Amino acid sequence: MTSDARSGGAEPCDAPQESASPSDTADRVVELREEVDQLKEAVTSHATVDQAIGMVVALGRVSPDQGWAVLREVSQHTNIKLRTVAEMILVWGRQGDLPPDIRAALEDTLDKYGPTQIPDSHPAP
């Protein structure tokens, strides 16, 4: 019995071939580097979104699932990528600046999920 048979199968499809030409190998290296870059960006984006959810949870007094729903709805209603909305919320947390359209969408969406208004917002007449 070979080691391949004991481990449950043949070599993975992505395993380098012994007969691969230098240009095939170079192409594969480029593909792998692009994949690594995409994965790094995804990890960074995920952290940004998680932090923004945390702010929405704390300030809007909603659950984490509701915080995610709030971000998603604000993104959809403003036609701005969710990651960008999350970045704006993090900047708002550090500097107090939030574009009026994002603030309005955030307040409207939180009204559906949470009991309070955003701090420093003006009460509705």
C-alpha positions in Angstrom: 0.0 0.0 0.0 1.4 3.4 -1.0 1.3 6.5 1.3 -1.2 8.0 -1.1 -3.6 5.1 -0.6 -3.2 5.3 3.2 -3.9 9.0 3.3 -7.1 8.6 1.4 -6.3 9.8 -2.1 -4.0 11.2 -4.7 -2.0 14.4 -4.6 -4.0 17.6 -4.5 -4.7 19.2 -7.9 -2.8 22.3 -6.9 0.4 20.4 -6.2 3.2 21.5 -8.5 3.8 19.2 -11.4 7.4 18.1 -12.0 7.0 18.8 -15.7 5.7 22.4 -15.3 7.5 24.9 -17.4 9.1 28.0 -15.8 6.4 30.2 -17.2 3.6 27.9 -15.7 5.4 28.1 -12.4 5.7 31.9 -12.6 2.0 32.2 -13.5 1.1 30.0 -10.5 3.3 32.2 -8.2 1.5 35.3 -9.5 -1.9 33.6 -8.9 -0.9 32.6 -5.3 0.3 36.1 -4.5 -2.9 37.6 -5.7 -4.9 35.1 -3.6 -2.8 36.0 -0.5 -3.4 39.7 -1.1 -7.1 39.1 -1.4 -7.1 37.1 1.8 -5.2 39.8 3.7 -7.7 42.4 2.5 -10.6 40.2 3.6 -9.1 39.8 7.1 -8.6 43.6 7.4 -12.1 44.2 6.1 -13.6 41.7 8.5 -11.9 43.4 11.4 -13.1 46.8 10.4 -16.7 45.6 10.0 -16.5 43.8 13.4 -15.3 47.0 15.1 -18.1 49.0 13.5 -20.7 46.4 14.6 -19.3 46.8 18.2 -19.8 50.6 18.0 -23.3 50.2 16.7 -24.0 47.6 19.5 -22.7 49.9 22.2 -24.2 53.1 21.0 -27.4 51.8 19.7 -28.0 49.3 22.5 -28.7 46.5 20.1 -27.5 42.9 19.8 -24.5 42.0 17.6 -26.9 40.4 15.1 -28.9 43.6 15.0 -25.7 45.6 14.7 -24.8 43.6 11.6 -28.3 44.1 10.2 -28.0 47.8 10.8 -24.7 48.1 8.9 -26.1 46.0 6.1 -29.2 48.1 5.7 -27.3 51.4 5.9 -25.0 50.1 3.2 -27.9 49.1 1.0 -29.9 52.3 1.5 -27.0 54.6 0.9 -25.6 52.5 -1.9 -22.2 52.5 -0.2 -20.1 49.4 0.3 -20.6 47.9 3.7 -16.8 48.1 4.4 -16.8 51.8 3.6 -19.8 52.4 5.9 -18.0 50.5 8.6 -14.9 52.7 8.1 -17.0 55.9 8.3 -18.5 54.7 11.5 -15.0 54.0 13.0 -13.8 57.5 11.9 -17.0 58.9 13.5 -16.0 57.1 16.7 -12.5 58.6 16.7 -13.2 62.1 15.4 -17.0 62.7 15.7 -17.5 63.2 12.0 -20.2 61.3 10.2 -21.6 62.4 6.8 -25.2 63.6 7.2 -26.6 61.0 4.8 -24.9 58.2 6.7 -26.0 59.6 10.0 -29.6 59.9 8.8 -29.6 56.3 7.4 -28.0 55.0 10.6 -30.6 56.8 12.8 -33.5 55.6 10.7 -32.2 52.0 10.7 -31.5 52.0 14.5 -35.0 53.2 15.1 -36.1 49.8 13.7 -33.8 47.9 16.0 -32.8 50.0 18.9 -34.4 52.1 21.6 -32.2 55.2 21.3 -30.9 57.9 19.0 -27.3 58.3 18.1 -25.4 60.4 20.7 -25.2 64.1 19.8 -28.1 63.8 17.4 -30.9 66.4 17.6 -34.3 65.1 18.8 -37.0 65.0 16.2 -39.5 67.9 16.4 
